[in-house]
Amino acid sequence: MTPRHLAALVLLVLGSAALLLSVLGLLALPKPFARLHALSAASSAGLPLVGIALAVDTGPGRSAVKLLVIAAIVAVGGPVTTMAIGRLVGQHEGVVEEDSPE
């Protein structure tokens, strides 16, 4: 096993563990905001780590660059989506006013 494959395996295990913990949090937590909090780890850490692991395992080239771009988009877009869903849930539950800029 080469060092590149070992590094990819470590990153893949870490990313998979983050995804698994997020799923367990989704199943165990009762409130929508707590569930969103648990799922934000999946989009912030889990999927980007898996994407980086795949890019490392692929080696240098176009495929690795594509995987890294996808991981970066998910790492940036995931928390934004989580905040938007949280705001919508807050408006639905009456915690946040619908026309409030915050």
ZADO-1210 file (C-alpha; in nm, 4 decimals, padded with zeros to 6 digits):
<atoms>
<atom x="00.0000" y="00.0000" z="00.0000" code="MET" pos="1"/>
<atom x="00.1463" y="00.3323" z="-00.1062" code="THR" pos="2"/>
<atom x="00.1430" y="00.6417" z="00.1177" code="PRO" pos="3"/>
<atom x="-00.1064" y="00.8049" z="-00.1200" code="ARG" pos="4"/>
<atom x="-00.3508" y="00.5174" z="-00.0781" code="HIS" pos="5"/>
<atom x="-00.3007" y="00.5186" z="00.2982" code="LEU" pos="6"/>
<atom x="-00.3730" y="00.8934" z="00.3153" code="ALA" pos="7"/>
<atom x="-00.6825" y="00.8439" z="00.1004" code="ALA" pos="8"/>
<atom x="-00.8004" y="00.5639" z="00.3265" code="LEU" pos="9"/>
<atom x="-00.7582" y="00.7762" z="00.6407" code="VAL" pos="10"/>
<atom x="-00.9479" y="01.0666" z="00.4823" code="LEU" pos="11"/>
<atom x="-01.2201" y="00.8318" z="00.3616" code="LEU" pos="12"/>
<atom x="-01.2641" y="00.6790" z="00.7075" code="VAL" pos="13"/>
<atom x="-01.2812" y="01.0250" z="00.8680" code="LEU" pos="14"/>
<atom x="-01.5339" y="01.1487" z="00.6128" code="GLY" pos="15"/>
<atom x="-01.7457" y="00.8357" z="00.6431" code="SER" pos="16"/>
<atom x="-01.7396" y="00.8639" z="01.0227" code="ALA" pos="17"/>
<atom x="-01.8597" y="01.2253" z="01.0024" code="ALA" pos="18"/>
<atom x="-02.1401" y="01.1229" z="00.7666" code="LEU" pos="19"/>
<atom x="-02.2413" y="00.8311" z="00.9876" code="LEU" pos="20"/>
<atom x="-02.2468" y="01.0476" z="01.3013" code="LEU" pos="21"/>
<atom x="-02.4601" y="01.3035" z="01.1181" code="SER" pos="22"/>
<atom x="-02.7094" y="01.0347" z="01.0194" code="VAL" pos="23"/>
<atom x="-02.7245" y="00.9063" z="01.3762" code="LEU" pos="24"/>
<atom x="-02.7826" y="01.2624" z="01.4978" code="GLY" pos="25"/>
<atom x="-03.0589" y="01.3052" z="01.2417" code="LEU" pos="26"/>
<atom x="-03.2314" y="00.9916" z="01.3653" code="LEU" pos="27"/>
<atom x="-03.1835" y="01.0595" z="01.7375" code="ALA" pos="28"/>
<atom x="-03.2561" y="01.4313" z="01.7726" code="LEU" pos="29"/>
<atom x="-03.6203" y="01.5380" z="01.8091" code="PRO" pos="30"/>
<atom x="-03.6312" y="01.9060" z="01.7041" code="LYS" pos="31"/>
<atom x="-03.5765" y="02.0451" z="01.3519" code="PRO" pos="32"/>
<atom x="-03.3028" y="02.2887" z="01.4575" code="PHE" pos="33"/>
<atom x="-03.1085" y="02.0146" z="01.6363" code="ALA" pos="34"/>
<atom x="-03.1400" y="01.7946" z="01.3287" code="ARG" pos="35"/>
<atom x="-03.0095" y="02.0732" z="01.1074" code="LEU" pos="36"/>
<atom x="-02.7187" y="02.1198" z="01.3451" code="HIS" pos="37"/>
<atom x="-02.6351" y="01.7499" z="01.3172" code="ALA" pos="38"/>
<atom x="-02.6599" y="01.7543" z="00.9369" code="LEU" pos="39"/>
<atom x="-02.4357" y="02.0572" z="00.8975" code="SER" pos="40"/>
<atom x="-02.1366" y="01.8403" z="00.9923" code="ALA" pos="41"/>
<atom x="-02.2104" y="01.6163" z="00.6948" code="ALA" pos="42"/>
<atom x="-02.1982" y="01.9027" z="00.4467" code="SER" pos="43"/>
<atom x="-01.9142" y="02.0911" z="00.6164" code="SER" pos="44"/>
<atom x="-01.6779" y="01.8034" z="00.6884" code="ALA" pos="45"/>
<atom x="-01.8075" y="01.4631" z="00.5806" code="GLY" pos="46"/>
<atom x="-01.8607" y="01.5009" z="00.2084" code="LEU" pos="47"/>
<atom x="-01.5589" y="01.7298" z="00.1511" code="PRO" pos="48"/>
<atom x="-01.3340" y="01.4758" z="00.3282" code="LEU" pos="49"/>
<atom x="-01.4697" y="01.1987" z="00.1076" code="VAL" pos="50"/>
<atom x="-01.4127" y="01.4150" z="-00.2015" code="GLY" pos="51"/>
<atom x="-01.0552" y="01.4922" z="-00.0947" code="ILE" pos="52"/>
<atom x="-00.9946" y="01.1225" z="-00.0277" code="ALA" pos="53"/>
<atom x="-01.1151" y="01.0344" z="-00.3768" code="LEU" pos="54"/>
<atom x="-00.8985" y="01.3093" z="-00.5290" code="ALA" pos="55"/>
<atom x="-00.5916" y="01.1853" z="-00.3399" code="VAL" pos="56"/>
<atom x="-00.6583" y="00.8281" z="-00.4470" code="ASP" pos="57"/>
<atom x="-00.7100" y="00.9326" z="-00.8103" code="THR" pos="58"/>
<atom x="-00.3778" y="01.1117" z="-00.8239" code="GLY" pos="59"/>
<atom x="-00.2886" y="01.4265" z="-01.0126" code="PRO" pos="60"/>
<atom x="-00.5021" y="01.5067" z="-01.3125" code="GLY" pos="61"/>
<atom x="-00.8344" y="01.6402" z="-01.4310" code="ARG" pos="62"/>
<atom x="-01.0402" y="01.3950" z="-01.2288" code="SER" pos="63"/>
<atom x="-00.8760" y="01.5038" z="-00.9047" code="ALA" pos="64"/>
<atom x="-00.9372" y="01.8697" z="-00.9863" code="VAL" pos="65"/>
<atom x="-01.3039" y="01.7984" z="-01.0593" code="LYS" pos="66"/>
<atom x="-01.3411" y="01.6116" z="-00.7290" code="LEU" pos="67"/>
<atom x="-01.1759" y="01.8963" z="-00.5377" code="LEU" pos="68"/>
<atom x="-01.4036" y="02.1534" z="-00.7023" code="VAL" pos="69"/>
<atom x="-01.7098" y="01.9480" z="-00.6083" code="ILE" pos="70"/>
<atom x="-01.5824" y="01.9136" z="-00.2493" code="ALA" pos="71"/>
<atom x="-01.5243" y="02.2904" z="-00.2298" code="ALA" pos="72"/>
<atom x="-01.8715" y="02.3703" z="-00.3645" code="ILE" pos="73"/>
<atom x="-02.0334" y="02.1384" z="-00.1105" code="VAL" pos="74"/>
<atom x="-01.8178" y="02.2759" z="00.1735" code="ALA" pos="75"/>
<atom x="-01.9280" y="02.6322" z="00.0913" code="VAL" pos="76"/>
<atom x="-02.2843" y="02.5645" z="-00.0202" code="GLY" pos="77"/>
<atom x="-02.3814" y="02.3189" z="00.2529" code="GLY" pos="78"/>
<atom x="-02.3770" y="02.5638" z="00.5449" code="PRO" pos="79"/>
<atom x="-02.5567" y="02.8272" z="00.3355" code="VAL" pos="80"/>
<atom x="-02.8313" y="02.5791" z="00.2540" code="THR" pos="81"/>
<atom x="-02.8520" y="02.4757" z="00.6193" code="THR" pos="82"/>
<atom x="-02.8979" y="02.8391" z="00.7234" code="MET" pos="83"/>
<atom x="-03.1672" y="02.8925" z="00.4601" code="ALA" pos="84"/>
<atom x="-03.3583" y="02.5829" z="00.5725" code="ILE" pos="85"/>
<atom x="-03.3210" y="02.6890" z="00.9373" code="GLY" pos="86"/>
<atom x="-03.4618" y="03.0314" z="00.8561" code="ARG" pos="87"/>
<atom x="-03.7564" y="02.8761" z="00.6725" code="LEU" pos="88"/>
<atom x="-03.8278" y="02.6436" z="00.9656" code="VAL" pos="89"/>
<atom x="-03.8016" y="02.9396" z="01.2044" code="GLY" pos="90"/>
<atom x="-04.0520" y="03.1348" z="00.9971" code="GLN" pos="91"/>
<atom x="-04.2858" y="02.8373" z="00.9841" code="HIS" pos="92"/>
<atom x="-04.2696" y="02.7908" z="01.3627" code="GLU" pos="93"/>
<atom x="-04.3102" y="03.1632" z="01.4306" code="GLY" pos="94"/>
<atom x="-03.9639" y="03.2103" z="01.5815" code="VAL" pos="95"/>
<atom x="-03.8542" y="03.4449" z="01.3010" code="VAL" pos="96"/>
<atom x="-04.0809" y="03.7042" z="01.1389" code="GLU" pos="97"/>
<atom x="-04.1329" y="03.6510" z="00.7667" code="GLU" pos="98"/>
<atom x="-04.0315" y="04.0002" z="00.6614" code="ASP" pos="99"/>
<atom x="-03.7399" y="04.0247" z="00.9061" code="SER" pos="100"/>
<atom x="-03.4010" y="04.0857" z="00.7385" code="PRO" pos="101"/>
<atom x="-03.2207" y="03.8750" z="00.9994" code="GLU" pos="102"/>
</atoms>
